[in-house]
Amino acid sequence: MNAACLRFPHRGVRLIVAFVLLATGCLLAYGCKKDDPPTAQNGGQTTNGSNDTLPPPCESQHDPIIFLHGFLASGDTWAPQVMRFTSNNYCSNLLYVFDWNTLNFGSDVEALDRFIDSVRSLHSGKKVNLVGHSAGGGYGYTYCEAAERAAKIAHYVHIGSSSQSSPAGPNDEVPTLCISSPDDKTTGSSTITGAVNISIAGKDHYQIATCAETFREMYKFFNNGREPATTDIVLLSGSVQIGGRVLTLGENVPIENASVNIYRVHPETGERTESGPVAVLKTGPGGYWGPQAVEAGITYEFEVISGKPNDRVIYYYREGFRHHNPLVYLRTVPPAGSLAGLLLSALPKNDNQTVLAVFTASQATIAGRDELIVANTTLSTPEITPASATVIATFLYDDNNNQETDLTKPLAFLFVTQFLTARDMYFQTATPQPITLSFNGRKLVVRNRKSASEGIVVAVFD
């Protein structure tokens, strides 16, 4: 499969790749991961052992849905939409995500075909609904180009991806919905001639995949125009079930036998509220962990220890969970020999400072629209988070090691123009200290940690 089949629309992708190739002097190609069992890709959770939270009653007559993520993303892109479908009584075992290596310079249609066949075998051979975002849209559209593959697809949804001249399928036979936004600074307003085309204003490139308006259009498309009962994620009280995967950033290589230790933390200090974790988990085949019952609305820290030599511990701080969420993904830093790993190898290992990454999971941070403040420093500025950059993740560390916050862009990220960015920001580690973050009025507090002996801190705004 050549790179053209992926139909990457992103100028930023090309710049990242060009930077990496210049730095290495060679082409590092990685194949898609070994296929994971579809039962593990399940969009919902069931009980296990002492975890007594059960999914709500559901309707099983719907066609299964398979979601394809875009460049540098993973299956957790679709967590909001999976939770909206289950909020509308979709059975959780009808919702699947397919994780793939977005840095492979080509989409593995055969791997996706095997996955689709496995899902269909679990559902009496029913056709599936296929949804692709961004580069995943190119992947999905390409998949449907062969008649024998198109025959397996009930509906195809193309989100925030490139324009096409006809609906999916070699004879335009797959019912196709194309959703885009004129405010998407990566692909803009895209259309597919002969398909149902929906334009939703005000959404960035990532938000067009995760927003309630897109859910509504998908639900109607899959259900003969019927409106969903709600476009909200239904908030639950008591306990909820969570689970997910541990895998590497970008390549989505699963990490088996990794430790996932879950701690309750105080929302105002980031301190652990108990001496030990509330759950000690190990990832199984495919890097999956859970399901695990947690208290709704409580702030948690996830300590991720891959167990691999030279890998750094990652500390994830997340907002409280208010719905069953099977797509809590915990990414590790890839090895330096990988494309993403080469970029992130610049992150310091220095006990005099904290390395902090900020991830806005459902949208970009855009200056003038959003407000991101870290340790009383505003980062949502036209220079740091312009609309053209669609910044999803921001890495913060003292790049020049002068123990000052300069907000300059580190050299390693100089040629990265979309999705990821970094800024020189100093967090001391001589004494324990909370780091307070605010995103559009939502507050999250993390702990400063020594970046060499302890690891990297990640704050996630869902």
SETITOR-562898 format. One record per residue (C-alpha): residue number from 1; x, y, z. Coordinates in nm, 2 decimals. Layout:
<atoms>
+-----+--------+--------+--------+
| num |      X |      Y |      Z |
+-----+--------+--------+--------+
| NUM |      X |      Y |      Z |
...
+-----+--------+--------+--------+
</atoms>
This chain:
<atoms>
+-----+--------+--------+--------+
| num |      X |      Y |      Z |
+-----+--------+--------+--------+
|   1 |   0.00 |   0.00 |   0.00 |
|   2 |   0.15 |   0.33 |  -0.10 |
|   3 |   0.13 |   0.66 |   0.09 |
|   4 |  -0.12 |   0.81 |  -0.16 |
|   5 |  -0.38 |   0.57 |  -0.05 |
|   6 |  -0.38 |   0.75 |   0.29 |
|   7 |  -0.49 |   1.08 |   0.12 |
|   8 |  -0.33 |   1.29 |   0.40 |
|   9 |  -0.47 |   1.64 |   0.36 |
|  10 |  -0.24 |   1.80 |   0.61 |
|  11 |   0.04 |   2.04 |   0.54 |
|  12 |   0.15 |   2.00 |   0.90 |
|  13 |   0.19 |   1.62 |   0.84 |
|  14 |   0.43 |   1.69 |   0.56 |
|  15 |   0.63 |   1.93 |   0.77 |
|  16 |   0.66 |   1.69 |   1.06 |
|  17 |   0.77 |   1.41 |   0.83 |
|  18 |   1.02 |   1.63 |   0.65 |
|  19 |   1.17 |   1.74 |   0.98 |
|  20 |   1.21 |   1.38 |   1.10 |
|  21 |   1.36 |   1.27 |   0.77 |
|  22 |   1.61 |   1.56 |   0.77 |
|  23 |   1.71 |   1.47 |   1.13 |
|  24 |   1.76 |   1.10 |   1.06 |
|  25 |   1.88 |   1.10 |   0.70 |
|  26 |   1.67 |   0.79 |   0.63 |
|  27 |   1.31 |   0.67 |   0.60 |
|  28 |   1.18 |   0.48 |   0.91 |
|  29 |   0.87 |   0.28 |   0.81 |
|  30 |   0.66 |   0.09 |   1.05 |
|  31 |   0.39 |  -0.15 |   0.97 |
|  32 |   0.04 |  -0.15 |   1.12 |
|  33 |   0.02 |  -0.34 |   1.45 |
|  34 |  -0.10 |  -0.70 |   1.47 |
|  35 |  -0.48 |  -0.71 |   1.46 |
|  36 |  -0.64 |  -0.70 |   1.80 |
|  37 |  -0.95 |  -0.91 |   1.88 |
|  38 |  -1.26 |  -0.71 |   1.82 |
|  39 |  -1.41 |  -0.81 |   2.15 |
|  40 |  -1.13 |  -0.60 |   2.31 |
|  41 |  -1.22 |  -0.30 |   2.10 |
|  42 |  -1.57 |  -0.31 |   2.24 |
|  43 |  -1.71 |   0.04 |   2.30 |
|  44 |  -1.86 |  -0.05 |   2.63 |
|  45 |  -1.78 |  -0.22 |   2.96 |
|  46 |  -1.92 |  -0.51 |   3.16 |
|  47 |  -1.88 |  -0.62 |   3.52 |
|  48 |  -1.57 |  -0.81 |   3.65 |
|  49 |  -1.52 |  -0.94 |   4.00 |
|  50 |  -1.59 |  -0.68 |   4.26 |
|  51 |  -1.68 |  -0.41 |   4.00 |
|  52 |  -2.06 |  -0.41 |   4.02 |
|  53 |  -2.14 |  -0.13 |   3.78 |
|  54 |  -2.34 |  -0.25 |   3.48 |
|  55 |  -2.42 |  -0.08 |   3.16 |
|  56 |  -2.78 |   0.05 |   3.12 |
|  57 |  -3.04 |  -0.14 |   2.92 |
|  58 |  -2.98 |  -0.11 |   2.55 |
|  59 |  -3.11 |  -0.19 |   2.21 |
|  60 |  -2.93 |  -0.45 |   2.00 |
|  61 |  -3.10 |  -0.42 |   1.66 |
|  62 |  -2.86 |  -0.15 |   1.54 |
|  63 |  -2.58 |  -0.22 |   1.29 |
|  64 |  -2.23 |  -0.22 |   1.45 |
|  65 |  -2.02 |   0.09 |   1.41 |
|  66 |  -1.64 |   0.10 |   1.35 |
|  67 |  -1.46 |   0.43 |   1.40 |
|  68 |  -1.13 |   0.52 |   1.23 |
|  69 |  -0.91 |   0.80 |   1.39 |
|  70 |  -0.69 |   1.05 |   1.22 |
|  71 |  -0.32 |   1.14 |   1.21 |
|  72 |  -0.13 |   1.12 |   1.55 |
|  73 |  -0.46 |   1.02 |   1.71 |
|  74 |  -0.60 |   0.70 |   1.86 |
|  75 |  -0.93 |   0.54 |   1.93 |
|  76 |  -1.00 |   0.77 |   2.22 |
|  77 |  -1.09 |   1.04 |   1.97 |
|  78 |  -1.43 |   0.87 |   1.96 |
|  79 |  -1.49 |   0.85 |   2.34 |
|  80 |  -1.75 |   1.14 |   2.33 |
|  81 |  -1.94 |   0.98 |   2.05 |
|  82 |  -1.93 |   0.63 |   2.19 |
|  83 |  -2.07 |   0.78 |   2.52 |
|  84 |  -2.34 |   0.96 |   2.32 |
|  85 |  -2.44 |   0.64 |   2.14 |
|  86 |  -2.47 |   0.45 |   2.47 |
|  87 |  -2.66 |   0.75 |   2.62 |
|  88 |  -2.91 |   0.68 |   2.34 |
|  89 |  -2.95 |   0.31 |   2.43 |
|  90 |  -2.70 |   0.17 |   2.18 |
|  91 |  -2.56 |  -0.16 |   2.31 |
|  92 |  -2.19 |  -0.11 |   2.40 |
|  93 |  -2.09 |  -0.42 |   2.21 |
|  94 |  -2.20 |  -0.25 |   1.88 |
|  95 |  -1.93 |   0.02 |   1.91 |
|  96 |  -1.57 |  -0.04 |   1.80 |
|  97 |  -1.26 |   0.16 |   1.73 |
|  98 |  -0.97 |   0.05 |   1.51 |
|  99 |  -0.63 |   0.18 |   1.62 |
| 100 |  -0.37 |   0.21 |   1.34 |
| 101 |  -0.02 |   0.34 |   1.29 |
| 102 |  -0.07 |   0.69 |   1.14 |
| 103 |   0.31 |   0.73 |   1.08 |
| 104 |   0.32 |   0.43 |   0.84 |
| 105 |   0.30 |   0.64 |   0.52 |
| 106 |   0.01 |   0.41 |   0.40 |
| 107 |  -0.31 |   0.25 |   0.52 |
| 108 |  -0.33 |  -0.12 |   0.56 |
| 109 |  -0.66 |  -0.20 |   0.40 |
| 110 |  -0.61 |  -0.57 |   0.45 |
| 111 |  -0.58 |  -0.52 |   0.83 |
| 112 |  -0.90 |  -0.32 |   0.84 |
| 113 |  -1.07 |  -0.58 |   0.63 |
| 114 |  -0.98 |  -0.85 |   0.87 |
| 115 |  -1.10 |  -0.64 |   1.16 |
| 116 |  -1.44 |  -0.57 |   0.99 |
| 117 |  -1.48 |  -0.94 |   0.91 |
| 118 |  -1.42 |  -1.02 |   1.28 |
| 119 |  -1.67 |  -0.77 |   1.39 |
| 120 |  -1.93 |  -0.90 |   1.14 |
| 121 |  -1.87 |  -1.25 |   1.26 |
| 122 |  -1.98 |  -1.14 |   1.61 |
| 123 |  -2.30 |  -1.00 |   1.48 |
| 124 |  -2.44 |  -1.27 |   1.25 |
| 125 |  -2.27 |  -1.13 |   0.94 |
| 126 |  -2.45 |  -0.79 |   0.96 |
| 127 |  -2.30 |  -0.50 |   0.76 |
| 128 |  -2.12 |  -0.24 |   0.96 |
| 129 |  -2.13 |   0.14 |   0.96 |
| 130 |  -1.79 |   0.29 |   0.90 |
| 131 |  -1.68 |   0.63 |   1.03 |
| 132 |  -1.35 |   0.80 |   0.94 |
| 133 |  -1.20 |   1.13 |   1.06 |
| 134 |  -0.92 |   1.32 |   0.88 |
| 135 |  -0.66 |   1.07 |   0.76 |
| 136 |  -0.90 |   0.81 |   0.88 |
| 137 |  -1.15 |   0.94 |   0.63 |
| 138 |  -0.90 |   0.87 |   0.35 |
| 139 |  -0.85 |   0.53 |   0.50 |
| 140 |  -1.22 |   0.45 |   0.51 |
| 141 |  -1.29 |   0.59 |   0.17 |
| 142 |  -1.01 |   0.39 |   0.02 |
| 143 |  -1.13 |   0.07 |   0.20 |
| 144 |  -1.47 |   0.10 |   0.02 |
| 145 |  -1.31 |   0.13 |  -0.33 |
| 146 |  -1.33 |  -0.25 |  -0.39 |
| 147 |  -1.68 |  -0.39 |  -0.45 |
| 148 |  -1.63 |  -0.69 |  -0.22 |
| 149 |  -1.53 |  -0.46 |   0.06 |
| 150 |  -1.80 |  -0.20 |  -0.01 |
| 151 |  -2.06 |  -0.48 |   0.02 |
| 152 |  -1.97 |  -0.51 |   0.39 |
| 153 |  -2.05 |  -0.14 |   0.47 |
| 154 |  -2.41 |  -0.03 |   0.55 |
| 155 |  -2.32 |   0.34 |   0.57 |
| 156 |  -2.00 |   0.54 |   0.54 |
| 157 |  -1.93 |   0.87 |   0.73 |
| 158 |  -1.65 |   1.10 |   0.61 |
| 159 |  -1.56 |   1.36 |   0.87 |
| 160 |  -1.31 |   1.65 |   0.84 |
| 161 |  -1.13 |   1.48 |   0.55 |
| 162 |  -1.06 |   1.55 |   0.19 |
| 163 |  -1.32 |   1.62 |  -0.08 |
| 164 |  -1.42 |   1.33 |  -0.31 |
| 165 |  -1.58 |   1.32 |  -0.65 |
| 166 |  -1.84 |   1.05 |  -0.57 |
| 167 |  -1.99 |   0.86 |  -0.28 |
| 168 |  -1.80 |   0.56 |  -0.14 |
| 169 |  -1.78 |   0.24 |  -0.33 |
| 170 |  -1.66 |   0.17 |  -0.69 |
| 171 |  -2.02 |   0.22 |  -0.82 |
| 172 |  -2.11 |   0.49 |  -0.56 |
| 173 |  -2.32 |   0.22 |  -0.39 |
| 174 |  -2.24 |   0.29 |  -0.02 |
| 175 |  -2.47 |   0.55 |   0.14 |
| 176 |  -2.22 |   0.83 |   0.23 |
| 177 |  -2.24 |   1.13 |   0.47 |
| 178 |  -1.97 |   1.40 |   0.45 |
| 179 |  -1.94 |   1.63 |   0.76 |
| 180 |  -1.71 |   1.93 |   0.76 |
| 181 |  -1.67 |   2.28 |   0.90 |
| 182 |  -1.57 |   2.60 |   0.73 |
| 183 |  -1.37 |   2.68 |   1.04 |
| 184 |  -1.16 |   2.37 |   1.01 |
| 185 |  -0.82 |   2.52 |   0.94 |
| 186 |  -0.67 |   2.18 |   0.82 |
| 187 |  -0.92 |   2.06 |   0.56 |
| 188 |  -1.19 |   2.34 |   0.55 |
| 189 |  -1.52 |   2.28 |   0.40 |
| 190 |  -1.50 |   1.95 |   0.21 |
| 191 |  -1.78 |   1.79 |   0.00 |
| 192 |  -1.84 |   1.46 |  -0.17 |
| 193 |  -2.04 |   1.49 |  -0.49 |
| 194 |  -2.36 |   1.29 |  -0.47 |
| 195 |  -2.34 |   1.23 |  -0.09 |
| 196 |  -2.52 |   1.39 |   0.19 |
| 197 |  -2.31 |   1.69 |   0.28 |
| 198 |  -2.34 |   1.87 |   0.61 |
| 199 |  -2.14 |   2.18 |   0.71 |
| 200 |  -2.12 |   2.27 |   1.08 |
| 201 |  -1.98 |   2.62 |   1.15 |
| 202 |  -1.74 |   2.70 |   1.44 |
| 203 |  -1.57 |   2.36 |   1.47 |
| 204 |  -1.19 |   2.31 |   1.46 |
| 205 |  -1.04 |   2.01 |   1.28 |
| 206 |  -1.06 |   1.78 |   1.59 |
| 207 |  -1.38 |   1.92 |   1.73 |
| 208 |  -1.57 |   1.83 |   1.41 |
| 209 |  -1.52 |   1.46 |   1.50 |
| 210 |  -1.62 |   1.49 |   1.87 |
| 211 |  -1.90 |   1.75 |   1.88 |
| 212 |  -2.27 |   1.69 |   1.96 |
| 213 |  -2.38 |   1.83 |   1.62 |
| 214 |  -2.18 |   1.56 |   1.44 |
| 215 |  -2.32 |   1.29 |   1.66 |
| 216 |  -2.67 |   1.41 |   1.58 |
| 217 |  -2.61 |   1.38 |   1.20 |
| 218 |  -2.45 |   1.04 |   1.23 |
| 219 |  -2.73 |   0.91 |   1.45 |
| 220 |  -2.99 |   1.03 |   1.20 |
| 221 |  -2.79 |   0.89 |   0.91 |
| 222 |  -2.77 |   0.54 |   1.07 |
| 223 |  -3.14 |   0.54 |   1.18 |
| 224 |  -3.34 |   0.65 |   0.88 |
| 225 |  -3.36 |   1.02 |   0.98 |
| 226 |  -3.48 |   0.95 |   1.33 |
| 227 |  -3.36 |   1.21 |   1.59 |
| 228 |  -3.16 |   1.09 |   1.89 |
| 229 |  -3.33 |   1.11 |   2.23 |
| 230 |  -3.04 |   1.33 |   2.35 |
| 231 |  -2.72 |   1.47 |   2.20 |
| 232 |  -2.57 |   1.50 |   2.56 |
| 233 |  -2.35 |   1.25 |   2.73 |
| 234 |  -2.59 |   1.14 |   3.01 |
| 235 |  -2.42 |   1.22 |   3.35 |
| 236 |  -2.42 |   0.93 |   3.60 |
| 237 |  -2.37 |   0.93 |   3.97 |
| 238 |  -2.23 |   0.67 |   4.20 |
| 239 |  -1.97 |   0.46 |   4.03 |
| 240 |  -1.89 |   0.42 |   3.66 |
| 241 |  -1.69 |   0.17 |   3.46 |
| 242 |  -1.37 |   0.28 |   3.28 |
| 243 |  -1.11 |   0.10 |   3.07 |
| 244 |  -0.88 |   0.16 |   2.78 |
| 245 |  -0.53 |   0.09 |   2.64 |
| 246 |  -0.17 |   0.17 |   2.70 |
| 247 |   0.01 |   0.24 |   2.37 |
| 248 |   0.27 |   0.46 |   2.22 |
| 249 |   0.20 |   0.80 |   2.08 |
| 250 |   0.15 |   0.82 |   1.70 |
| 251 |   0.24 |   0.46 |   1.61 |
| 252 |  -0.02 |   0.32 |   1.85 |
| 253 |   0.20 |   0.02 |   1.94 |
| 254 |   0.03 |  -0.15 |   2.23 |
| 255 |   0.22 |  -0.21 |   2.56 |
| 256 |   0.14 |  -0.54 |   2.73 |
| 257 |   0.22 |  -0.61 |   3.09 |
| 258 |   0.23 |  -0.24 |   3.17 |
| 259 |   0.12 |  -0.13 |   3.52 |
| 260 |  -0.17 |   0.11 |   3.56 |
| 261 |  -0.20 |   0.24 |   3.91 |
| 262 |  -0.50 |   0.46 |   3.98 |
| 263 |  -0.50 |   0.71 |   4.27 |
| 264 |  -0.77 |   0.95 |   4.40 |
| 265 |  -0.63 |   1.31 |   4.41 |
| 266 |  -0.74 |   1.62 |   4.59 |
| 267 |  -0.89 |   1.85 |   4.32 |
| 268 |  -0.74 |   2.16 |   4.48 |
| 269 |  -0.38 |   2.03 |   4.54 |
| 270 |  -0.32 |   1.74 |   4.31 |
| 271 |  -0.21 |   1.54 |   4.61 |
| 272 |  -0.30 |   1.18 |   4.64 |
| 273 |  -0.57 |   1.14 |   4.91 |
| 274 |  -0.46 |   0.80 |   5.02 |
| 275 |  -0.13 |   0.62 |   5.08 |
| 276 |  -0.20 |   0.36 |   4.81 |
| 277 |  -0.38 |   0.33 |   4.48 |
| 278 |  -0.75 |   0.25 |   4.46 |
| 279 |  -0.67 |   0.01 |   4.18 |
| 280 |  -0.35 |  -0.18 |   4.06 |
| 281 |  -0.40 |  -0.31 |   3.71 |
| 282 |  -0.19 |  -0.48 |   3.44 |
| 283 |  -0.24 |  -0.45 |   3.07 |
| 284 |  -0.32 |  -0.76 |   2.88 |
| 285 |  -0.28 |  -0.85 |   2.51 |
| 286 |  -0.33 |  -0.55 |   2.29 |
| 287 |  -0.24 |  -0.32 |   2.58 |
| 288 |  -0.59 |  -0.33 |   2.72 |
| 289 |  -0.67 |  -0.26 |   3.09 |
| 290 |  -1.00 |  -0.26 |   3.28 |
| 291 |  -1.29 |  -0.25 |   3.32 |
| 292 |  -1.25 |  -0.08 |   3.65 |
| 293 |  -1.52 |   0.08 |   3.87 |
| 294 |  -1.44 |   0.44 |   3.98 |
| 295 |  -1.64 |   0.71 |   4.16 |
| 296 |  -1.82 |   0.95 |   3.93 |
| 297 |  -1.69 |   1.30 |   3.94 |
| 298 |  -1.37 |   1.23 |   4.13 |
| 299 |  -1.04 |   1.35 |   4.00 |
| 300 |  -0.79 |   1.06 |   3.94 |
| 301 |  -0.42 |   1.02 |   3.87 |
| 302 |  -0.31 |   0.73 |   3.65 |
| 303 |   0.05 |   0.62 |   3.70 |
| 304 |   0.16 |   0.43 |   3.39 |
| 305 |   0.47 |   0.21 |   3.41 |
| 306 |   0.55 |   0.04 |   3.09 |
| 307 |   0.81 |  -0.20 |   3.23 |
| 308 |   1.03 |  -0.15 |   2.93 |
| 309 |   1.39 |  -0.05 |   2.98 |
| 310 |   1.45 |   0.33 |   2.96 |
| 311 |   1.08 |   0.41 |   2.93 |
| 312 |   0.97 |   0.70 |   3.15 |
| 313 |   0.68 |   0.68 |   3.40 |
| 314 |   0.39 |   0.89 |   3.28 |
| 315 |   0.15 |   1.05 |   3.54 |
| 316 |  -0.19 |   1.13 |   3.39 |
| 317 |  -0.43 |   1.36 |   3.57 |
| 318 |  -0.79 |   1.36 |   3.44 |
| 319 |  -1.11 |   1.53 |   3.51 |
| 320 |  -1.38 |   1.33 |   3.69 |
| 321 |  -1.56 |   1.06 |   3.49 |
| 322 |  -1.94 |   1.11 |   3.47 |
| 323 |  -2.03 |   0.82 |   3.22 |
| 324 |  -1.90 |   0.47 |   3.15 |
| 325 |  -1.59 |   0.53 |   2.93 |
| 326 |  -1.41 |   0.23 |   2.77 |
| 327 |  -1.17 |   0.46 |   2.58 |
| 328 |  -0.94 |   0.60 |   2.84 |
| 329 |  -0.61 |   0.58 |   2.65 |
| 330 |  -0.28 |   0.62 |   2.83 |
| 331 |   0.00 |   0.70 |   2.58 |
| 332 |   0.37 |   0.64 |   2.65 |
| 333 |   0.66 |   0.81 |   2.48 |
| 334 |   0.77 |   0.60 |   2.18 |
| 335 |   1.13 |   0.48 |   2.15 |
| 336 |   1.37 |   0.73 |   2.00 |
| 337 |   1.41 |   0.52 |   1.69 |
| 338 |   1.05 |   0.58 |   1.59 |
| 339 |   0.93 |   0.89 |   1.41 |
| 340 |   0.73 |   1.03 |   1.71 |
| 341 |   0.99 |   0.91 |   1.95 |
| 342 |   1.26 |   1.11 |   1.77 |
| 343 |   1.05 |   1.43 |   1.81 |
| 344 |   0.99 |   1.37 |   2.18 |
| 345 |   1.34 |   1.26 |   2.26 |
| 346 |   1.41 |   1.63 |   2.32 |
| 347 |   1.20 |   1.63 |   2.64 |
| 348 |   1.44 |   1.68 |   2.93 |
| 349 |   1.54 |   1.42 |   3.18 |
| 350 |   1.64 |   1.67 |   3.45 |
| 351 |   1.54 |   1.64 |   3.82 |
| 352 |   1.56 |   2.02 |   3.85 |
| 353 |   1.24 |   2.06 |   3.64 |
| 354 |   0.90 |   1.92 |   3.56 |
| 355 |   0.80 |   1.82 |   3.20 |
| 356 |   0.43 |   1.89 |   3.16 |
| 357 |   0.21 |   1.80 |   2.86 |
| 358 |  -0.14 |   1.95 |   2.83 |
| 359 |  -0.39 |   1.75 |   2.62 |
| 360 |  -0.73 |   1.89 |   2.52 |
| 361 |  -0.90 |   1.57 |   2.42 |
| 362 |  -1.21 |   1.69 |   2.24 |
| 363 |  -1.10 |   2.01 |   2.07 |
| 364 |  -0.80 |   2.23 |   1.99 |
| 365 |  -0.70 |   2.53 |   2.18 |
| 366 |  -0.75 |   2.84 |   1.96 |
| 367 |  -0.65 |   3.19 |   2.05 |
| 368 |  -0.95 |   3.43 |   2.08 |
| 369 |  -1.19 |   3.14 |   2.12 |
| 370 |  -1.04 |   2.94 |   2.41 |
| 371 |  -0.85 |   3.02 |   2.72 |
| 372 |  -0.57 |   2.80 |   2.84 |
| 373 |  -0.38 |   2.92 |   3.16 |
| 374 |  -0.10 |   2.72 |   3.32 |
| 375 |   0.05 |   2.84 |   3.65 |
| 376 |  -0.10 |   3.19 |   3.59 |
| 377 |   0.05 |   3.21 |   3.24 |
| 378 |  -0.18 |   3.24 |   2.95 |
| 379 |  -0.09 |   3.01 |   2.66 |
| 380 |  -0.39 |   3.07 |   2.44 |
| 381 |  -0.22 |   3.35 |   2.25 |
| 382 |  -0.21 |   3.41 |   1.87 |
| 383 |   0.16 |   3.32 |   1.87 |
| 384 |   0.13 |   2.99 |   2.06 |
| 385 |  -0.22 |   2.86 |   1.96 |
| 386 |  -0.33 |   3.03 |   1.63 |
| 387 |  -0.63 |   2.88 |   1.46 |
| 388 |  -0.41 |   2.76 |   1.18 |
| 389 |  -0.21 |   2.53 |   1.42 |
| 390 |  -0.51 |   2.33 |   1.56 |
| 391 |  -0.31 |   2.27 |   1.88 |
| 392 |  -0.43 |   1.96 |   2.07 |
| 393 |  -0.12 |   1.89 |   2.28 |
| 394 |   0.13 |   2.14 |   2.43 |
| 395 |   0.46 |   2.03 |   2.59 |
| 396 |   0.60 |   2.26 |   2.86 |
| 397 |   0.95 |   2.24 |   2.99 |
| 398 |   1.26 |   2.46 |   3.05 |
| 399 |   1.43 |   2.41 |   2.72 |
| 400 |   1.73 |   2.63 |   2.77 |
| 401 |   1.76 |   2.52 |   3.14 |
| 402 |   1.79 |   2.87 |   3.27 |
| 403 |   1.52 |   2.82 |   3.53 |
| 404 |   1.31 |   3.09 |   3.37 |
| 405 |   0.98 |   3.09 |   3.17 |
| 406 |   1.07 |   3.23 |   2.83 |
| 407 |   0.78 |   3.09 |   2.63 |
| 408 |   1.01 |   3.04 |   2.34 |
| 409 |   0.95 |   2.75 |   2.10 |
| 410 |   1.21 |   2.47 |   2.15 |
| 411 |   1.42 |   2.38 |   1.85 |
| 412 |   1.28 |   2.03 |   1.83 |
| 413 |   0.93 |   2.16 |   1.77 |
| 414 |   1.03 |   2.45 |   1.54 |
| 415 |   0.91 |   2.28 |   1.22 |
| 416 |   0.60 |   2.13 |   1.37 |
| 417 |   0.31 |   2.35 |   1.25 |
| 418 |   0.00 |   2.16 |   1.35 |
| 419 |  -0.15 |   1.96 |   1.64 |
| 420 |   0.15 |   1.96 |   1.87 |
| 421 |   0.35 |   2.25 |   2.01 |
| 422 |   0.60 |   2.32 |   2.29 |
| 423 |   0.71 |   2.62 |   2.49 |
| 424 |   0.98 |   2.70 |   2.73 |
| 425 |   0.82 |   2.70 |   3.08 |
| 426 |   1.00 |   2.64 |   3.41 |
| 427 |   0.84 |   2.44 |   3.69 |
| 428 |   1.07 |   2.40 |   3.99 |
| 429 |   1.10 |   2.06 |   4.17 |
| 430 |   1.30 |   2.15 |   4.48 |
| 431 |   0.99 |   2.14 |   4.69 |
| 432 |   0.65 |   1.97 |   4.63 |
| 433 |   0.41 |   2.21 |   4.46 |
| 434 |   0.08 |   2.20 |   4.28 |
| 435 |   0.06 |   2.33 |   3.92 |
| 436 |  -0.29 |   2.47 |   3.85 |
| 437 |  -0.43 |   2.46 |   3.49 |
| 438 |  -0.75 |   2.62 |   3.36 |
| 439 |  -0.91 |   2.54 |   3.02 |
| 440 |  -1.22 |   2.75 |   2.94 |
| 441 |  -1.30 |   2.78 |   3.31 |
| 442 |  -1.24 |   2.41 |   3.39 |
| 443 |  -0.98 |   2.36 |   3.65 |
| 444 |  -0.73 |   2.08 |   3.69 |
| 445 |  -0.44 |   2.06 |   3.94 |
| 446 |  -0.14 |   1.84 |   3.89 |
| 447 |   0.18 |   1.78 |   4.09 |
| 448 |   0.53 |   1.90 |   4.00 |
| 449 |   0.75 |   1.59 |   3.95 |
| 450 |   1.12 |   1.54 |   3.87 |
| 451 |   1.14 |   1.47 |   3.50 |
| 452 |   1.44 |   1.23 |   3.53 |
| 453 |   1.38 |   1.02 |   3.84 |
| 454 |   1.00 |   1.04 |   3.85 |
| 455 |   0.87 |   1.10 |   3.49 |
| 456 |   0.64 |   1.31 |   3.28 |
| 457 |   0.32 |   1.47 |   3.39 |
| 458 |   0.02 |   1.49 |   3.15 |
| 459 |  -0.30 |   1.69 |   3.22 |
| 460 |  -0.60 |   1.58 |   3.02 |
| 461 |  -0.91 |   1.80 |   2.97 |
| 462 |  -1.18 |   1.58 |   2.83 |
+-----+--------+--------+--------+
</atoms>
